[in-house]
Amino acid sequence: MEDQHRKKKGLMSRLSRKKKKTVFYNQGSNQSMLAVGDEVVTYEDVVRMESSAHWRRPIVLIGASGVGKGTLIRKLINSDHTRFAAVVQHTTRLVHPGEVNGHTYHFVTREEFELDILQERFLEHEEVKGQLYGTSVSAIKKIVESGRVPVLDLQPQSLKRVRYSGLMPYVVLVASPRLERLVVTRRVGPERPTRRRTSFQFII
Ligand SMILES: Nc1ncnc2c1ncn2[C@@H]1O[C@H](COP(=O)(O)OP(=O)(O)OP(=O)(O)O)[C@@H](O)[C@H]1O
């Protein structure tokens, strides 16, 4: 009996030792979304988190370029605008006629954008043709506060940031169908005039 008790105690103390070993990241503030080092977390406590009336968990899709993430996001949002919403990106590009600030994009100056980068306000950002585009934590939180579920796609390398952003998203990997299916369903049309079979292999 005592032997059994000692065995159990031994197991418990091994578990709690293991738990203590795992703090590799500074998780304190908003500033701390980046890893302190490049260590990989090998163990962490996991709890089930459901969406509630107070916190809608964002849905983040990841997957190869062209697999259909954007298409799925549009379908989901169009299925119920009162429930799901797209995340409005920030950009430094000029406003085009008919575009509305805060609706199409949050239009900001390069100085404002760069300040936001320094303050780690973006989950990810990129420069395309000399203009900056980024997905901010605040744009996602705004949707959550409106009682809707933000739906967005991110690069896999942004997952570490999203992990420490406090957003607690559901992350869904959009896997590709088989090559034969891709060739049939993504037939050449006005949208994709010259898609070759080999280019599908990048999606798989
Ligand atoms: N289930 C599907 N059946 C047929 N065509 C599809 C399907 N899903 C997506 N497509 C088409 O495949 C192309 C790529 O889709 P989409 O832009 O949604 O991919 P993506 O993963 O968002 O790509 P990226 O990350 O490069 O923006 C589009 O032309 C889209 O119309």
PDBQT file of the ligand as one rigid body, heavy atoms in Angstrom, charges set to zero:
ROOT
HETATM    1  N1  LIG A 301     -13.598  23.797 -54.058  1.00  0.00    +0.000 N 
HETATM    2  C1  LIG A 301     -13.203  24.451 -55.154  1.00  0.00    +0.000 A 
HETATM    3  N2  LIG A 301     -13.579  24.014 -56.374  1.00  0.00    +0.000 NA
HETATM    4  C2  LIG A 301     -13.168  24.647 -57.480  1.00  0.00    +0.000 A 
HETATM    5  N3  LIG A 301     -12.377  25.739 -57.503  1.00  0.00    +0.000 NA
HETATM    6  C3  LIG A 301     -11.977  26.225 -56.317  1.00  0.00    +0.000 A 
HETATM    7  C4  LIG A 301     -12.358  25.605 -55.079  1.00  0.00    +0.000 A 
HETATM    8  N4  LIG A 301     -11.797  26.295 -54.068  1.00  0.00    +0.000 NA
HETATM    9  C5  LIG A 301     -11.095  27.286 -54.645  1.00  0.00    +0.000 A 
HETATM   10  N5  LIG A 301     -11.191  27.252 -55.979  1.00  0.00    +0.000 N 
HETATM   11  C6  LIG A 301     -10.532  28.148 -56.936  1.00  0.00    +0.000 C 
HETATM   12  O1  LIG A 301      -9.122  28.012 -56.730  1.00  0.00    +0.000 OA
HETATM   13  C7  LIG A 301      -8.497  29.282 -56.855  1.00  0.00    +0.000 C 
HETATM   14  C8  LIG A 301      -7.703  29.582 -55.580  1.00  0.00    +0.000 C 
HETATM   15  O2  LIG A 301      -8.640  29.732 -54.520  1.00  0.00    +0.000 OA
HETATM   16  P1  LIG A 301      -8.383  30.758 -53.335  1.00  0.00    +0.000 P 
HETATM   17  O3  LIG A 301      -7.989  32.100 -53.860  1.00  0.00    +0.000 OA
HETATM   18  O4  LIG A 301      -9.568  30.667 -52.450  1.00  0.00    +0.000 OA
HETATM   19  O5  LIG A 301      -7.121  30.068 -52.663  1.00  0.00    +0.000 OA
HETATM   20  P2  LIG A 301      -6.235  30.597 -51.433  1.00  0.00    +0.000 P 
HETATM   21  O6  LIG A 301      -5.869  29.396 -50.637  1.00  0.00    +0.000 OA
HETATM   22  O7  LIG A 301      -6.960  31.686 -50.716  1.00  0.00    +0.000 OA
HETATM   23  O8  LIG A 301      -4.971  31.173 -52.193  1.00  0.00    +0.000 OA
HETATM   24  P3  LIG A 301      -3.961  32.323 -51.677  1.00  0.00    +0.000 P 
HETATM   25  O9  LIG A 301      -3.431  31.903 -50.331  1.00  0.00    +0.000 OA
HETATM   26  O10 LIG A 301      -2.882  32.323 -52.739  1.00  0.00    +0.000 OA
HETATM   27  O11 LIG A 301      -4.754  33.604 -51.647  1.00  0.00    +0.000 OA
HETATM   28  C9  LIG A 301      -9.587  30.318 -57.127  1.00  0.00    +0.000 C 
HETATM   29  O12 LIG A 301      -9.588  30.585 -58.514  1.00  0.00    +0.000 OA
HETATM   30  C10 LIG A 301     -10.859  29.605 -56.676  1.00  0.00    +0.000 C 
HETATM   31  O13 LIG A 301     -11.967  30.034 -57.443  1.00  0.00    +0.000 OA
ENDROOT
TORSDOF 0
